[in-house]
Amino acid sequence: MVAPLEKLIHTEGDSGDFITINKEKCTACKRCLIVCPVNLWKLEDGIAKIRENYKDLCLECGSCWQVCDFNAINFSYPKGGTGVIFRRG
């Protein structure tokens, strides 16, 4: 049995927007869509777009940022100790 992602990830505090997209630089290459382990990305009007509730589901792995050869994705870890808390068991 696999638990829903929402039950496995817990976030603390308001992390603010830690992922932003530069629409002028996005080429719709879909690399961010392919690499995201939790499927937070989609193409809309030829531009990559992240889910509105991404802060609740993002693993903060930075994969989307790392694979973007066009510097269209800006990623920074959430400030002030907010963000994902990983738990085991």
DSSP file (Angstrom, degrees, kcal/mol; ACC not computed):
  #  RESIDUE AA STRUCTURE BP1 BP2  ACC     N-H-->O    O-->H-N    N-H-->O    O-->H-N    TCO  KAPPA ALPHA  PHI   PSI    X-CA   Y-CA   Z-CA
    1    1 A M              0   0    0      0, 0.0     2,-0.5     0, 0.0     0, 0.0   0.000 360.0 360.0 360.0 132.7    0.0    0.0    0.0
    2    2 A V        -     0   0    0      0, 0.0     3,-0.1     0, 0.0     0, 0.0  -0.892 360.0-134.0-106.9 129.1    1.3    3.4   -1.0
    3    3 A A        -     0   0    0     -2,-0.5     5,-0.1     1,-0.1     2,-0.0  -0.530  31.7 -99.8 -78.1 145.2    0.5    6.5    1.1
    4    4 A P    >>  -     0   0    0      0, 0.0     3,-1.6     0, 0.0     4,-0.8  -0.341  30.9-117.4 -61.5 146.7   -0.6    9.7   -0.6
    5    5 A L  H >> S+     0   0    0      1,-0.3     4,-1.5     2,-0.2     3,-1.0   0.844 112.3  64.0 -54.4 -37.5    2.2   12.2   -1.0
    6    6 A E  H 34 S+     0   0    0      1,-0.3    -1,-0.3     2,-0.2    -3,-0.0   0.785 101.7  50.5 -60.7 -27.5    0.3   14.7    1.2
    7    7 A K  H <4 S+     0   0    0     -3,-1.6    -1,-0.3     1,-0.2    -2,-0.2   0.683 110.2  49.5 -83.7 -18.2    0.6   12.3    4.1
    8    8 A L  H << S+     0   0    0     -3,-1.0     2,-0.5    -4,-0.8    79,-0.4   0.704 103.7  63.2 -92.5 -22.0    4.4   11.9    3.7
    9    9 A I     <  -     0   0    0     -4,-1.5     2,-0.4    77,-0.1    77,-0.1  -0.897  57.6-179.2-112.1 131.4    5.4   15.5    3.4
   10   10 A H  E     -A   85   0A   0     75,-0.8    75,-2.4    -2,-0.5     2,-0.3  -0.995   9.3-159.6-127.0 132.9    4.9   18.1    6.2
   11   11 A T  E     -A   84   0A   0     -2,-0.4     2,-0.4    73,-0.2    73,-0.2  -0.857   5.4-146.9-113.0 150.2    5.9   21.7    5.9
   12   12 A E  E     -A   83   0A   0     71,-1.9    71,-1.8    -2,-0.3    -2,-0.0  -0.946  55.9 -20.7-115.0 132.5    6.6   24.2    8.6
   13   13 A G  S    S-     0   0    0     -2,-0.4     2,-0.8    69,-0.2    70,-0.2   0.116  95.5 -51.6  69.0 178.2    5.8   27.9    8.4
   14   14 A D        -     0   0    0      1,-0.1    68,-0.1    68,-0.1    -1,-0.1  -0.837  48.4-174.0 -93.9 110.1    5.3   30.1    5.4
   15   15 A S        -     0   0    0     -2,-0.8    64,-0.6     1,-0.2    -1,-0.1   0.568  27.5-142.5 -82.2  -8.6    8.3   29.5    3.1
   16   16 A G        -     0   0    0     62,-0.1     2,-0.8     1,-0.1    -1,-0.2  -0.098  50.2 -37.1  68.6-179.7    7.3   32.2    0.6
   17   17 A D        +     0   0    0      1,-0.2     3,-0.1    -3,-0.1    -1,-0.1  -0.680  62.3 165.4 -79.4 111.7    7.9   31.6   -3.1
   18   18 A F        +     0   0    0     -2,-0.8    58,-2.0     1,-0.2     2,-0.4   0.439  64.8  54.3-107.2  -2.1   11.2   29.7   -3.4
   19   19 A I  E     +B   75   0B   0     56,-0.2     2,-0.3     2,-0.0    56,-0.2  -0.992  64.8 168.6-129.6 125.8   10.7   28.7   -7.1
   20   20 A T  E     -B   74   0B   0     54,-2.2    54,-3.0    -2,-0.4     2,-0.4  -0.952  23.4-137.3-132.9 155.9    9.9   31.2   -9.8
   21   21 A I  E     -B   73   0B   0     -2,-0.3     2,-1.0    52,-0.2    52,-0.2  -0.942   6.2-144.6-117.4 131.3    9.9   31.0  -13.6
   22   22 A N    >>  -     0   0    0     50,-3.5     4,-1.3    -2,-0.4     3,-1.1  -0.832  15.1-163.3 -90.9 103.6   11.3   33.6  -16.0
   23   23 A K  T 34 S+     0   0    0     -2,-1.0    -1,-0.2     1,-0.3    25,-0.1   0.787  84.5  59.0 -61.9 -30.1    8.8   33.3  -18.8
   24   24 A E  T 34 S+     0   0    0      1,-0.2    -1,-0.3    -3,-0.1    48,-0.1   0.804 110.7  41.8 -69.8 -27.9   11.1   35.1  -21.3
   25   25 A K  T <4 S+     0   0    0     -3,-1.1     2,-0.2    47,-0.1    -2,-0.2   0.673  88.1 105.9 -92.9 -18.7   13.7   32.4  -20.9
   26   26 A C     <  -     0   0    0     -4,-1.3    -5,-0.0    46,-0.2    42,-0.0  -0.446  41.9-177.7 -68.6 128.9   11.5   29.3  -20.8
   27   27 A T        -     0   0    0     -2,-0.2    -1,-0.1    20,-0.0    20,-0.1   0.296  44.3-117.1-106.9   6.3   11.7   27.3  -24.1
   28   28 A A        +     0   0    0      1,-0.1    19,-0.1    20,-0.0    -2,-0.1   0.852  61.7 150.9  60.0  37.2    9.1   24.7  -23.1
   29   29 A C        -     0   0    0      1,-0.1    -1,-0.1    19,-0.0    18,-0.0   0.670  49.8-136.9 -73.2 -16.7   11.7   22.0  -23.3
   30   30 A K     >  +     0   0    0     12,-0.1     4,-2.1     1,-0.1     5,-0.2   0.518  64.8 127.6  74.3   8.8    9.8   20.0  -20.6
   31   31 A R  H  > S+     0   0    0      1,-0.2     4,-2.4     2,-0.2     5,-0.2   0.910  73.7  50.9 -62.3 -40.2   12.9   19.0  -18.6
   32   32 A C  H  > S+     0   0    0      1,-0.2     4,-1.5     2,-0.2    -1,-0.2   0.883 109.7  51.1 -64.1 -37.5   11.4   20.3  -15.4
   33   33 A L  H  4 S+     0   0    0      1,-0.2    -1,-0.2     2,-0.2    -2,-0.2   0.900 113.3  45.2 -64.1 -41.1    8.2   18.3  -16.1
   34   34 A I  H  < S+     0   0    0     -4,-2.1    -2,-0.2     1,-0.2    -1,-0.2   0.886 116.2  43.0 -71.5 -40.8   10.3   15.1  -16.6
   35   35 A V  H  < S+     0   0    0     -4,-2.4    -1,-0.2    -5,-0.2    -2,-0.2   0.706  82.6 106.4 -85.4 -20.8   12.6   15.4  -13.7
   36   36 A C    ><  -     0   0    0     -4,-1.5     3,-1.1    -5,-0.2     5,-0.1  -0.439  57.3-154.9 -66.2 119.1   10.2   16.5  -10.9
   37   37 A P  T 3  S+     0   0    0      0, 0.0    -1,-0.2     0, 0.0    -4,-0.0   0.665  93.1  40.7 -70.5 -14.6    9.7   13.5   -8.6
   38   38 A V  T 3  S-     0   0    0    -33,-0.0    -2,-0.1     0, 0.0    -3,-0.0   0.193 107.8-118.5-119.5  16.4    6.3   14.7   -7.5
   39   39 A N    <   +     0   0    0     -3,-1.1    -6,-0.1    -6,-0.2    -5,-0.1   0.895  58.0 150.0  52.0  53.8    4.9   16.0  -10.8
   40   40 A L        +     0   0    0     -8,-0.2    11,-2.3    10,-0.1     2,-0.3   0.576  47.9  79.9 -88.5 -10.3    4.5   19.7   -9.8
   41   41 A W  E     +C   50   0C   0      9,-0.2     2,-0.3    -9,-0.2     9,-0.2  -0.691  47.0 165.1-105.9 151.4    5.1   21.1  -13.4
   42   42 A K  E     -C   49   0C   0      7,-2.2     7,-3.0    -2,-0.3     2,-0.5  -0.965  36.1-111.3-149.8 162.3    2.9   21.4  -16.5
   43   43 A L  E     +C   48   0C   0     -2,-0.3     2,-0.4     5,-0.2     5,-0.2  -0.852  34.1 176.2 -97.1 133.2    3.1   23.3  -19.7
   44   44 A E  E >  S-C   47   0C   0      3,-2.7     3,-1.0    -2,-0.5    -2,-0.0  -0.962  70.8 -14.2-139.6 119.5    0.6   26.1  -20.1
   45   45 A D  T 3  S-     0   0    0     -2,-0.4     3,-0.1     1,-0.2    -1,-0.1   0.857 128.4 -54.6  56.0  37.7    0.5   28.4  -23.2
   46   46 A G  T 3  S+     0   0    0      1,-0.2     2,-0.4   -18,-0.0    -1,-0.2   0.658 119.5 101.8  75.4  16.4    4.0   27.1  -24.2
   47   47 A I  E <  S-C   44   0C   0     -3,-1.0    -3,-2.7   -20,-0.1    -1,-0.2  -0.992  76.8-110.4-133.9 140.3    5.6   28.0  -20.8
   48   48 A A  E     -C   43   0C   0     -2,-0.4     2,-0.4    -5,-0.2    -5,-0.2  -0.458  38.4-173.7 -66.4 137.6    6.5   25.8  -17.8
   49   49 A K  E     -C   42   0C   0     -7,-3.0    -7,-2.2    -2,-0.2     2,-0.3  -0.999  15.1-141.8-136.9 139.2    4.2   26.4  -14.9
   50   50 A I  E     -C   41   0C   0     -2,-0.4    -9,-0.2    -9,-0.2     4,-0.1  -0.744  36.6 -91.4 -99.5 148.4    4.4   25.1  -11.3
   51   51 A R    >   -     0   0    0    -11,-2.3     3,-1.4    -2,-0.3     4,-0.2  -0.165  30.0-124.2 -53.7 147.2    1.3   24.1   -9.3
   52   52 A E  T 3  S+     0   0    0      1,-0.3     3,-0.4     2,-0.1    -1,-0.1   0.856 112.7  47.3 -63.0 -34.6   -0.1   26.9   -7.1
   53   53 A N  T >> S+     0   0    0      1,-0.2     3,-1.8     2,-0.1     4,-0.6   0.052  73.6 124.6 -94.8  26.5    0.2   24.6   -4.0
   54   54 A Y  H X>  +     0   0    0     -3,-1.4     4,-3.1     1,-0.3     3,-1.0   0.810  63.6  65.9 -57.3 -31.6    3.8   23.6   -4.9
   55   55 A K  H 34 S+     0   0    0     -3,-0.4    -1,-0.3     1,-0.3    -2,-0.1   0.761 100.7  50.8 -64.3 -23.8    5.0   24.7   -1.4
   56   56 A D  H <4 S+     0   0    0     -3,-1.8    -1,-0.3     1,-0.1    -2,-0.2   0.679 124.1  26.1 -84.2 -18.7    3.0   22.0    0.2
   57   57 A L  H << S+     0   0    0     -3,-1.0    -2,-0.2    -4,-0.6    -3,-0.1   0.612  87.6 113.6-120.6 -19.3    4.3   19.2   -2.0
   58   58 A C     <  -     0   0    0     -4,-3.1    26,-0.1    -5,-0.2   -22,-0.0  -0.324  51.5-153.5 -63.4 135.2    7.8   20.2   -3.2
   59   59 A L        -     0   0    0     24,-0.1    -1,-0.1    25,-0.0    -4,-0.0   0.460  33.1-128.2 -84.6  -2.7   10.6   18.0   -1.9
   60   60 A E        +     0   0    0      1,-0.1    -2,-0.1    16,-0.0    -5,-0.0   0.843  63.4 140.3  57.6  36.8   13.0   21.0   -2.3
   61   61 A C        -     0   0    0      1,-0.0    -1,-0.1     0, 0.0    -3,-0.0   0.739  55.3-138.9 -80.9 -23.4   15.4   18.7   -4.3
   62   62 A G     >  +     0   0    0     14,-0.1     4,-2.3     3,-0.1     5,-0.2   0.575  59.8 133.0  77.5   8.6   16.2   21.5   -6.8
   63   63 A S  H  >  +     0   0    0      1,-0.2     4,-2.1     2,-0.2     5,-0.2   0.891  68.7  54.4 -60.3 -40.6   16.1   19.1   -9.8
   64   64 A C  H  > S+     0   0    0      1,-0.2     4,-0.7     2,-0.2    -1,-0.2   0.916 111.2  45.4 -60.1 -43.2   14.0   21.4  -11.9
   65   65 A W  H >4 S+     0   0    0      1,-0.2     3,-0.5     2,-0.2    -1,-0.2   0.894 111.7  52.4 -66.0 -42.0   16.5   24.2  -11.4
   66   66 A Q  H 3< S+     0   0    0     -4,-2.3    -2,-0.2     1,-0.2    -1,-0.2   0.845 110.1  46.6 -67.1 -34.7   19.5   22.0  -12.1
   67   67 A V  H 3< S+     0   0    0     -4,-2.1     2,-1.1    -5,-0.2    -1,-0.2   0.589  85.1 101.4 -86.3  -8.7   18.1   20.6  -15.4
   68   68 A C    X<  -     0   0    0     -4,-0.7     3,-1.0    -3,-0.5     5,-0.1  -0.646  46.2-178.3 -81.7 103.1   17.1   24.0  -16.8
   69   69 A D  T 3  S+     0   0    0     -2,-1.1    -1,-0.2     1,-0.2    -4,-0.0   0.523  78.6  59.9 -75.8  -5.3   19.8   24.9  -19.3
   70   70 A F  T 3  S-     0   0    0     -3,-0.0    -1,-0.2     0, 0.0    -2,-0.1   0.320 104.3-123.2-107.3   6.8   18.1   28.2  -20.1
   71   71 A N    <   +     0   0    0     -3,-1.0   -45,-0.1    -6,-0.2    -2,-0.1   0.832  69.3 134.4  53.9  36.2   18.2   29.7  -16.5
   72   72 A A        +     0   0    0    -47,-0.2   -50,-3.5   -51,-0.1     2,-0.5   0.659  54.0  68.7 -86.5 -17.2   14.4   30.0  -16.6
   73   73 A I  E     -B   21   0B   0    -52,-0.2     2,-0.5    -8,-0.2   -52,-0.2  -0.904  64.5-162.4-109.3 126.3   13.9   28.6  -13.2
   74   74 A N  E     +B   20   0B   0    -54,-3.0   -54,-2.2    -2,-0.5     2,-0.4  -0.930  16.6 178.8-104.8 124.7   15.0   30.4  -10.1
   75   75 A F  E     +B   19   0B   0     -2,-0.5     2,-0.3   -56,-0.2   -56,-0.2  -0.984  10.3 163.7-129.9 136.2   15.3   28.2   -7.0
   76   76 A S        -     0   0    0    -58,-2.0     3,-0.1    -2,-0.4   -14,-0.1  -0.986  43.0-102.6-144.6 147.3   16.4   28.9   -3.4
   77   77 A Y        -     0   0    0     -2,-0.3     6,-0.1     1,-0.1     5,-0.1  -0.423  54.2 -88.7 -67.2 145.0   15.9   26.9   -0.3
   78   78 A P        -     0   0    0      0, 0.0     3,-0.5     0, 0.0     2,-0.1  -0.190  49.4-116.1 -55.4 145.5   13.1   28.3    1.9
   79   79 A K  S >  S+     0   0    0    -64,-0.6     3,-1.3     1,-0.2   -61,-0.0  -0.421  82.4  20.3 -84.8 156.0   14.2   31.0    4.4
   80   80 A G  T 3  S-     0   0    0      1,-0.3    -1,-0.2    -2,-0.1     3,-0.1   0.728 125.6 -61.7  66.0  27.7   14.2   30.9    8.2
   81   81 A G  T 3  S+     0   0    0     -3,-0.5    -1,-0.3     1,-0.2    -2,-0.1   0.623  99.5 133.3  77.0  11.1   14.0   27.1    8.7
   82   82 A T    <   +     0   0    0     -3,-1.3     2,-0.3   -68,-0.1    -1,-0.2  -0.391  33.9  59.9 -85.2 171.6   10.7   26.8    7.0
   83   83 A G  E    S+A   12   0A   0    -71,-1.8   -71,-1.9   -70,-0.2     2,-0.1  -0.768  86.3   7.4 114.2-157.5    9.9   24.1    4.4
   84   84 A V  E     -A   11   0A   0     -2,-0.3     2,-0.5   -73,-0.2   -73,-0.2  -0.329  48.2-162.9 -70.4 138.9    9.9   20.3    4.2
   85   85 A I  E     -A   10   0A   0    -75,-2.4   -75,-0.8    -2,-0.1     2,-0.3  -0.990  15.4-147.5-118.0 119.6   10.4   18.2    7.3
   86   86 A F        -     0   0    0     -2,-0.5     2,-0.3   -77,-0.1   -77,-0.1  -0.698  17.2-176.0 -91.2 138.6   11.3   14.6    6.5
   87   87 A R        -     0   0    0    -79,-0.4     2,-0.3    -2,-0.3    -2,-0.0  -0.956  11.0-149.7-131.0 150.9   10.1   11.8    8.8
   88   88 A R              0   0    0     -2,-0.3    -2,-0.0     1,-0.1   -80,-0.0  -0.883 360.0 360.0-116.7 152.0   10.8    8.1    8.7
   89   89 A G              0   0    0     -2,-0.3    -1,-0.1     0, 0.0     0, 0.0   0.440 360.0 360.0  82.4 360.0    8.6    5.2    9.9
